[in-house]
Amino acid sequence: MDPPLQDCTIGEQLGVVRFLLAEGVKPVEIHRRMLAEYGQSTMSQRKVYECVEKFKSGRTRVTDEDHSGRPSTSRTQDHKSNRKASSLQENRNYSNDTTNALCCKGTT
């Protein structure tokens, strides 16, 4: 039988970690209990320990923190279309420059 809360978000799991930590539950027990409820969707034991340390250090948010790197907007269809058009234009410019260089070579 599948665990009852198999579909969950990181935010939900962070809330559980924060709540159980506030009750004095040890990280290993938090992970064991989450594994029973969330199954394979459970964050790793290492991640539970990292979250516990962050909560002990004063973190209060249970939402996933912003990450550096490529923004998720780079995956939108509009962005893909713009990127493709830009790439095609760059190829045309390169092709024209190359053609002009070859055609004009030695004509001076």
Residue, then its C-alpha position, 0 to 999 in steps of 0.5 A: m500500500d502506498p503512503p497516504l501523503q505520497d504527493c507533497t511539496i518541499g514546503e509541506q515537508l519543511g513545515v513538518v520538520r519545523f513542527l516536529l523540531a519544535e516538539g523536540v523530536k530528533p532529526v533521525e526520528i523526524h525523517r523516519r516519521m516522514l518516510a512512513e507518511y511520504g514514502q519515496s517523496t520524502m527528502s533525504q535524511r541529510k536534507v532533514y538534518e540541514c533543515v534542522e540546522k537552518f531552523k535552529s539558526g533562526r530560519t522561520r520560512v517553510t517555503d523553498e528558498d530562491h536559488s541562483g542560476r537560470p531563472s525558470t522563465s527561461r523555459t517559457q515558449d515565448h523565450k524559446s521562440n525569441r532565442k531561436a529567432s536570435s540564433l537564426q539572425e546570428n547565423r544569417n549575419y555570419s553567413n553574409d559576412t563570410t559570403n562578403a569576405l569570400c566574394c570580395k577577396g582579391t578584388t581590391 
